[in-house]
Amino acid sequence: GKLKEKLNIQRMILVADSGLFNKTNIDYLIENDIEFIVGARLKNLSNQWQDKILDGKNYLKATKKEDNLRIYDFEYSEKLRLVVSYSEKRAEKDKKDREQAINKLKKRLKSNKNAKSLISNYGYQKFIKIEGESNVSVNEEKIMEAAQWDGLHGVLTNVKDLKAEKILEQYHGLWQVEESFRIHKHDLLIRPIFHWTARRIKSHIALVYMSFSLIRFLQYKLNSKSIKLSPEKVRNELCHAQESLLKHTITNDRYIIPSKPTENLKMIYSIFKKKYDTTPCKLSK
């Protein structure tokens, strides 16, 4: 509420992954009239709902580039919608990931007779069958059960006026948030490991955030010209815009020699109507 007032936001919809999906959080959001789109843990729903989701008869085809997509918009409760989608591309990935995990498990079973080491590995737990005290084998029934969910994904929402396709589109935008975290952590080194006082830590974080804002603005300008450069690429290009300083050993005159710009760097400069001068020059005293 305070954020909406401060920034004069007319409407705000919270979008979060399935980590927020539990009854306490959902009830809180509803009670406080907060609109949300939250990833649903489909396999944790009741058997009745799982049967409805796996039925698949009423799913409607949706258009998506390079993918066969089907969507069903369930009325989960009086205030909630459960939007479930089936993606052919996602199904292929789910199947491939599972097969890789099973192949690794079979290799482990051949080389390692220690059942405890397999049981402690979460990736293997759902696919193993234990008979007696030490007989561990692949559980084919569990594999078939897992295969039923290939390609399926769901979100829970209390948003009433958006179509199912738009709901899913907003949820899939979470990748931008995840990418932003990676940029802060890896490219801009937001963790203030070289600072100890509160003032210096806050200053460091403020500088990182300003840098991030400039990178995003630069990406926006590049996208407007149909130029696609990742934040990492943008940073590397700008870091390589350097000048070498040479000093004459006899006269002590100093000269500046700019580095040769790449094609990407030339585009970045041109978009902001800046000239990248490659002409060496004498540094005035």
Secondary structure as UniProt FT lines:
FT   HELIX           2..7
FT   STRAND          13..16
FT   HELIX           18..20
FT   HELIX           23..31
FT   TURN            32..33
FT   STRAND          35..40
FT   HELIX           42..44
FT   HELIX           47..55
FT   TURN            57..58
FT   STRAND          60..64
FT   TURN            65..66
FT   STRAND          67..75
FT   STRAND          81..87
FT   HELIX           88..111
FT   HELIX           115..119
FT   HELIX           122..125
FT   TURN            126..127
FT   STRAND          128..131
FT   TURN            132..134
FT   STRAND          135..138
FT   HELIX           140..147
FT   TURN            148..151
FT   STRAND          152..157
FT   HELIX           164..172
FT   HELIX           174..182
FT   HELIX           183..187
FT   TURN            193..194
FT   HELIX           198..224
FT   TURN            225..226
FT   HELIX           231..239
FT   STRAND          243..247
FT   TURN            249..251
FT   STRAND          254..258
FT   HELIX           263..271
FT   TURN            272..273
FT   STRAND          281..282
//
